[in-house]
């Protein structure tokens, strides 16, 4: 009997008495139990949802991405399953969708969508910005490629959210190392047409450093600075030397923190372009859709 288990199976096997099940464990899904005082992890909740399905569902979406090693998946995210069920319990989302056998793999003893199918579902079911953040994290963990996901997507030409999926997949980049880096990159992509590259290598050997993202031709980089850059003394000291190495190589390195607004970031990048004498290509503003008269 594991940490997460089916109550009726434990009783039938004689592993627990009804009184022990009632007093020492708590039910988190119909007939699925955990120790009473335990705090649930995302994996616990995923196992619980899979057991609730009778071990017949395929874990999908963000929970599948986490099982494949993707980071930054909140423990309270809804558990998505590909299965048939009219009324799933709270915290579980069931999608009655077609899935081929080669789109399913085994992880931790459960049926889970492959990285390619996981990416396809994330791209279809989420809005662009959260989808790209999830896709970046999955690509960072598994090295899944957009071209392989788009090849799989050809099996489902009429699938819901296909246009949204193609757009999000075109922006997937495994070089992002946090959701905030993904959002920063999307801000740049939405403002300028010039290609943004991630994990730019600066220097060689012991003097090597990597910029989170930037523009090669004008040699302008951007680094998203999390709280640990200031709170951890060792990181703070390292960053001083790193900044000097990057500057000595001719790069402008723009530091970004969560308090910076989009307008402030855009202004700083624009100023850096001007310092380089470089004219970026502005992305045209989207056309407003005309409302049809009733």
Order of alpha helices (4+ residues) and beta strands (2+ residues): beta-alpha-alpha-beta-beta-alpha-beta-alpha-beta-beta-beta-beta-alpha-alpha-alpha-alpha-alpha-beta-beta-beta-alpha-alpha-beta-alpha
